[in-house]
Amino acid sequence: MKRHLVLGTVILLGLGGYASDLFADDQEALKAFGTVQKVFQSPRCQNCHIPGDSPLQFDAGIPHAMSVVRGMDGKGAAGLPCATCHAENNPPASYGPHAPPGAPHWSLPPAAHKMAWIGLPPDKLCAMIKDRSSNGDRDFAALIKHVSEDKLVLWGWNPGAGRAPVPVPHDIFVTQFKLWAEAGGPCPVAQM
């Protein structure tokens, strides 16, 4: 009996240490997700990740001029595709602060995968990012590739004259995104 008690105590202590390590890993991953949230909910990202079909503009996130809309593929309406005004690169600063910015494949997410996160609380944003039915069927590896290499995503750190870049350096963001993803993408608990 005494031997079972000692064995049980050893097992419980081992499980406690293991749980403590898991909890610490989750805490680091949740802290990393705070950085992910800060980036995703910056104007550079959420101006295009919208719940409706009209993109937003500028740091204030005002509705896009000229009644621009998403279109089914996210590249604008027939007759007024995004590429009509948005080139492959930002225009020179001499064009002024409100010239249409540019990046390769300028577009919004397609209508079927809007990935709209304006005003979402952290738990809902986290769940949406991981939900393959709403994120274009991307697993963590594809999400990491998207935020690391996609030229339109990278534009957020070099948005051209008159626009604030994403508030976290890109290398730090990618490191934090990977830390969160490698921990399985734990989500913050909903605040009541």
N, C-alpha and C positions, 0 to 999 in steps of 0.2 A: 504494500500500500504506500509506504513511504517512498519507494522507488518510483511509483507512478506519479506521485505528487511532485517529486523533483523533476522527472521527465516532463511533466505538464508545465511546470514553471519555466523550464529551459525553453520549451517550444513557444510558450506565450511571450517570453522575453525576446526570442528570435523574431517572432512575428511582429512584435511591437517595434523592434528596430527596423525591420523591413518596411512596415507601414510608415514609420517616421521618415525613412528615405524616400518613399513614394510621395508622401505629402510634401517634402521639401522640393522634390522635382516638380510636382504640380504647382507649387508656389512660384518657382522660377519661371515655369511655362506661363502661368497666369500673368506674372509681371511682364513677360515678353509680349503676351497678347495685348497688354495695355499700350505698348508701342505700336503694334499692328493696328489697333483701333485708332490711335492718334493719326496715323497715316491715312487709313481708309476714310476717315471722316474729316479729312482736310478738304478745302475747296478744290484742290487739284484733282482729287479722286471723286468726291461726291457730286461735283457738277455734272459728271457724265453717268454716274451710277444713281439714277433717279427713279422714283416710283411711277412718274407719269411718262409722257412721251416727248416732252420739250426739254432739251438740255438747259442747264443754267450757265451763267457767265460771270466772270470776274470773281474777286475774292468774296464779294457780298452774296454770290449765288443768286443773281437775279435771272428771271426767265430770258432765254435767248431771244435776241431781236429777230425780226423778219419772220416770225411764226415758224421757226425751224422745228422739225419733228424728227423722231427717231427713224421711222420706216421699219419694215419687218426685219431687215438684216442689220439694223443699227447704223446704216450708212446714209441716212437721210431719206426724204421722200422722193418719189419719182419726179424728175424735173428739177430737184434742188438737193443733190447729194452733198454731203459734207465737203467733199473735195472741190466743190465749186469755189469755196472761199479758203479752205484750209489746205495748205500745200504740204509737201513732205518735210519741210523744215520751218522753223520760226523765221519770220521776215527780219531784215536788218532793223536794229534799234531806230534808225533814221526814219522808218515808216511811222513811228509814233507809238504811244503806249496802248492804243486800242486796236491795232491791226490784228487781223485774225491770226492766231498762233498756228503752228504747223508741226506735224510729226507723221511718220509713216502710218498708213492705214487709219487715219483719223476717223473715229466712229464712236458710237455708243455701244454698250452691250446689245445684242439682238433682243427683240421683243420677248422671245421665249425665255431668255435668261437675263432679265434686267439687272439682277444683283443690286437692287436699290437699298442703300443703307443710311440714307439721311434720317437722322433722329433716332435710329435704332439704339436701344440699350445694349450694353456689352454682351449680354448672354444671347440676345437675338442675332446680333451681328456675327458673333462667333459661330453660331449654328448655321447661319446662311452661308458663310464662307466655306464651310465644310460640306454643305449639302450639294451633292453632285447633281441633283435634279434641278438646281437653280444656278449652279456655277459653271455651266458648260461642260459638265461631266469630267471635271478635273479632280484627280486624286492629289494628295499632298505633293508628290513629285512634280506634277504638272502645275500646281499652284506656285511652287517655289520657282520653277522655270519662268512662269508668267511674270511674277513680281521681280525676278532677277534680270530678265533679258528682253522682255517685250519693249520695243522702242516707243510705243505710245505710253506705256506705264513709265518708262524712264523719262519721258518728256516732263513729268510732274516735278522733277528736280531741276529742270532747265526750261521753265515755262515762258521765257521771253520777257521783254520789257513790260513793266507795270504789273506783274503778277508775282505774288509771293510763292516761292517754291514749297514743296512738301516740307513740313517743319522738322523732320528727322533725317539726318544724312542717309543716303541710300544704303551704304554698306552696313550701317548699324541696323537699319530696318530689315534688311535681308537676314542678317545674323539672328535678330530677334524672331523673325518669321520662322526661320529654320528651327530655332530652339523650341518654339511653340509647337510646330508641326511634328518634330521628332519625339515630343512627349505625348503625341496622340491628339494634339489640339484640344486640350481641356478648356472648357468654357467657364466663365465666371458664373456664380450663382445669381439668379434673378433677384434684384432688390425689391423688396415689398414696400 
